[in-house]
Amino acid sequence: MAVTTAQTLRMVFRNEAGSNFTLSLDNPRDDLTAAEIEAAMDSIITKNIFLTTGGPLVAKQDIKIIDRTTDDMYDPA
């Protein structure tokens, strides 16, 4: 039985139709800044990297770094 922790960077964009599109990346750098994330999101929007069912991404909606702790309570071995 083990306790594990993990982080996920969640970037939420708005597409042309007004819907949200979420891009999640596991294990972001510990020293990652909001300015770096915003610059990456601006680049994704400018370069039109993703095409969603609601059209191209047009704006940044939200940024979160999510911490998860998992406590494995049962090991069948």
Beta strands, then each sheet from edge to edge (+ up, - down):
strand 1: 3-15
strand 2: 20-26
strand 3: 51-52
strand 4: 55-71
sheet 1: 2+ 1- 4+ 3-
end
